[in-house]
Amino acid sequence: MTVKEAISECTKHGFDQFPVKMSDGSTGMLTTSIMTTKLVKNKISLDDAVEKIALKDMRNASSHITLNELARILNRHIYVLVEGKYVVSNFDLLKFFALKNGQ
């Protein structure tokens, strides 16, 4: 996927971020903030692959992780990859607590 295609997908679906499957099989994270910064500074072009700018430092965790441990990890990492399939952020954790308390 190119940066141009990623911008189109973000606009079309209202995403600010989304996971990217890397060529080595790992998962990275792409954000509109990263794309904007890199484009403004002419570090990338619209034709570059998103893999070039995706965040690759994702912490992996089991689905059996406690909420306390998950929160601790999220204090140091922007995202956590759970079971290699689900990307979890602080926003997701807050949403969980809001739903749990009926809000």
PyMOL commands that set and color helices and strands:
alter all, ss='L'
color gray80, all
select helices_A, chain A and resi 3-13+32-40+50-52+67-76+90-100
alter helices_A, ss='H'
color red, helices_A
select strands_A, chain A and resi 17-21+27-31+59-61+79-82+86-89
alter strands_A, ss='S'
color yellow, strands_A
deselect
rebuild
show_as cartoon
